[in-house]
Amino acid sequence: MTHLTLDSAEQIADAVLQRALSVGKAVSVAVVDAGGFVVTVRRSDGARPLTPDIARAKAYTAAVMQRPGTMLKKWQESQPVFFSQLSQLPGAALPIMAAEGSVTLKKDGEIIGGLGVAGGTAEEDQQIADEVLESLGYELEFAAWGVTGRPLGKDA
């Protein structure tokens, strides 16, 4: 069974901050475990004050919804009331944020956590996250979700 360690979370965070710096962006990064619990949150020099909270919400969403934010956007657009209610649940630690820069951590076919990147444009946050995870050997492919939120075809 694969799981997220503190060392691997720090490796991801370091790589995100280095990649963002290389493209001239000041970002915050959050890595959470499969249950959405924070493993690490880092804010680079010059990153806006709200970016750590946004990164945490993005990472939490990717972990507990078990799909990247980009995959959740159409579902959220088709059922906005449902998504707004998710954040009101008593057990919800953070708001559900279906957005770019919200990426599910998947290794050896298992979902082990979530990554949130905030501080660039939506596209920049997503590109930084994808490039870093791909370079570190994380899987970026997920079964498609239907409009109802259920996977299309085989169970995922």
N, C-alpha and C positions, 0 to 999 in steps of 0.2 A: 504494500500500500504506500503510495506516494503522499507526502504531506509537505506543507510549507514550513520551513525552518526560519529562524531569525536570520541566520547567515544568508539564506537565499533571498529573503525579503530585503535585506540590506544591499545585496548585490544588485537586485532590480532597481532599488531607489538610487543607488550610486550611478548606475548606468543611465537612468532617466535624467538625472541632474546633469551628468556629463554631456549627454546627447543634446539636451535643451540648451546648455551653455554653448555648444558648438554651432548652434543655429541662432544664437543671440536671444534666447528666450529665458526669462526668469519665471520658473514654475514651482509649484508644490507637487509632491508626489505622496501617495498613500498606498500602502499594501496591507490587505486584510486577509485573514484566514478564511476557510470555507464557510464558517459561521458568521462572517462579517465582522469579527473582532479585530481591532487594530493590532498590527504587528509593528509597523513603523510609519511615521509621518515625518516628512522633511520639507522645509521651505528654503528655497535658494535665496541668496541675497537679492533684494530688489523685487521679489515676488509680492504681488498685492496681498493685503492682509486677509482677505476672505478665501484666498486660494487653498489653504490647508483644509478648511471645512468643505469646500467644493470637492477637492480631491478625495477626502474621506467618504463623502456621499457617493461619488462615482465608484469608488472601490467597493463600498458596501453593496451597492446595487448590482454590480457585476458578479459578486460572490453569491448573494442570497437569491438572486433571480437566475443564476447559473447561465447567463448569456451576456455577451457584450452589450453595452448601451446602444450601439448602432443597430443591433438586431431588435432591441426593445422599442425603438422609436415609433415604428408603424403601429405596433400593438398599443402603445400609449396614445397615439393620435386617434386610433379607432375607439378607444375606451378610456377617455380622460378621467371620468368619474372613478372608475375602478382604480386607476393609478393614484389619484389623489387620496383615495381611501387607504391604500396600502401604507402610506406614510403615517396614517392615523392609528394604525393597529397598536395595541398596547405593547407588543414585543418589538416593534420597529425601533431600532436604535437611531436610525438616521432617515432622512427623506429618500425616497426612491427617485433616482435621477437618471433617466434614459438619455444619455448624451455621449457625444464623442469624447474619447479620453477615458472611457469606462470600459475596462477590458477584463474578462474572466481569465483567471490563471488556470491553465489546463496542462497537465503533464502526464504522460503515459496513459492517456485516455481518461484521467480522473480530474475533476474540478477540485482545485486545492485552495482557491482564494480569488481575490480581485485586486486589480490595479486601477488607481485613479490618478490622472494627470490633469492639472489645471493651471492656467496662466497664459497660454498662447491662444490662438484662435482655435475653434473647435477642430478644424482640420489639422492644425499643428499638434494639438494635444493627442489626437488619434495617431498621427504619423509617428510621433515620438514613442508612444506606447507600443505600437505594432513593431516598429524597427527594433526596439530594445528586446521585446519578448521573443521575436524571431531570432535575434542574434544569440539569445541565451537558451534557445532550444525549447521554448514553450509552444504549444499547439495553438493555432489561431482559427481552426475550422470548427464550426458548430453546426448541428442539425438545424435546419430552418424551422421557424415557428410559424404557425398559422395565425390568422387574425385573432382567433380565440386565445392564443397563447400556447396551444398544444402543438407539439412538433408535428410537422407534416411527414407522412410516410411512417417509417419505423420509429419506435420509441427512442428517445435520446437519453 
